[in-house]
Amino acid sequence: MSSNSSGANQESQNPKGWPSWLPIRSDLASLTPYGAPQMGDVVALNTNENPFPLSEELVNSMLQALGPVLHNLNRYPDRDAALLREKLAAYINTSHGSQITKENIWVANGSNEVIQTLALAFGERKILGFTPSYSVHPLIARVVGSIWVEGKRNPDFTLNLKTALSEISEHKPSLTFITTPNNPTGTLLSLNEVEELAKATALVSGLLIVDEAYEEFSVEPSAVSLIAKYPNLVVVRTMSKAFAFAGARVGYAVANPSVVNACLVTRLPYHLSSQTQAIASVALDHASELLAQVALLTSERELIAAELSRMGYEVVASSSNFLMFKGFKESATKAWEDLVDQGILIRDIGIDGYLRVSVGTPKENQRFLAAIAALRQ
Ligand SMILES: *Cc1c(COP(=O)(O)O)cnc(C)c1O
């Protein structure tokens, strides 16, 4: 080392800025962490949360349930979250007329953790997804050391089924991800299309992971009904979006019991805390209350879409609680910055020319519409 070279210069030799002494895996060195910007004191319409806080009554029920749990924090939680899985099975059966049991359910800290547990168990061969879609799928694929294969969509962001089927038979992935309604585009797959993908992935001895994070906002029936016929089909759901429970971190998979048994191997022991299990069980007892705002949010989505179109923006049809749109006077990045200056945070999803806005409360949506109208003039 020459005497005038600073430590900082030494370290900046790595393009991502990792210090040279850090033994980070070489296949991770070029990755960036998942990061939606977090800002205080803004109208946050950037992470597809449900904008309505929990009711006082529900909060009180959770506090009551937490009492005995807190006294027992000296003990590990139920490793298999049996009661919570039973309640999730009952919720799914009530919503979809299915006949699943807790043996069909895996639950973890958000559906992101469910996806990671699945990728750890089944990601030995390639992992395929169809972009643009949820950016965490390729991130998890790479983090678990699998090879990520990027399938393509049509220019209007719908899935090209024929291309998808040939990509599956060409790459023979052990996992294929499909998100419906898709994030960030809001586009939808029919149940028949999901079934075609399930057949194609079975032919290459792979699993089809149907990410249904936004299912409650969609008119299309859940793929849960296909699991009995296609044991290689796994539906991943979350309580973070429609269920207004993002802060609690609860996601789950509905799958054949063999898939769940494999998750038992790759999950961390005692992964889901006693508190989380307790309050999620209370939330499921109040499912209808927590989901009561879904109808309002979907009607607000249609209202925002109509208003944006009327202003001259081009809006992608959405079956979810967000909208992707383009048509900014200057660039999408400039429009995003102008909105932040006005205290409104939406999402730059890195798709050329487009931004994505989550549906907020009617008041928040009006603020967003007023601000975005000004950007067309
Ligand atoms: C938000 C989101 C998730 C993650 O949800 P968590 O349960 O909060 O981890 C998973 N998939 C998609 C497509 C999402 O948009």
The ligand as an SDF file (V2000), in Angstrom:
LIG
                    3D

 15 15  0  0  0  0  0  0  0  0999 V2000
  -46.1970   -7.3340   -0.9490 C   0  0  0  0  0  0  0  0  0  0  0  0
  -45.9250   -8.5910   -1.6850 C   0  0  0  0  0  0  0  0  0  0  0  0
  -45.4510   -9.7350   -1.0370 C   0  0  0  0  0  0  0  0  0  0  0  0
  -44.8630   -9.6990    0.3520 C   0  0  0  0  0  0  0  0  0  0  0  0
  -45.7010   -9.6420    1.3360 O   0  0  0  0  0  0  0  0  0  0  0  0
  -45.2880   -9.9240    2.8450 P   0  0  0  0  0  0  0  0  0  0  0  0
  -46.2880  -10.9620    3.2190 O   0  0  0  0  0  0  0  0  0  0  0  0
  -45.4920   -8.6230    3.4990 O   0  0  0  0  0  0  0  0  0  0  0  0
  -43.8990  -10.4370    2.9320 O   0  0  0  0  0  0  0  0  0  0  0  0
  -45.3210  -10.9170   -1.7450 C   0  0  0  0  0  0  0  0  0  0  0  0
  -45.6270  -10.9530   -3.0500 N   0  0  0  0  0  0  0  0  0  0  0  0
  -46.0480   -9.8830   -3.7110 C   0  0  0  0  0  0  0  0  0  0  0  0
  -46.3510   -9.9940   -5.1600 C   0  0  0  0  0  0  0  0  0  0  0  0
  -46.1980   -8.6570   -3.0630 C   0  0  0  0  0  0  0  0  0  0  0  0
  -46.5730   -7.5790   -3.7480 O   0  0  0  0  0  0  0  0  0  0  0  0
  1  2  1  0
  2  3  1  0
  2 14  2  0
  3  4  1  0
  3 10  2  0
  4  5  1  0
  5  6  1  0
  6  7  2  0
  6  8  1  0
  6  9  1  0
 10 11  1  0
 11 12  2  0
 12 13  1  0
 12 14  1  0
 14 15  1  0
M  END
$$$$
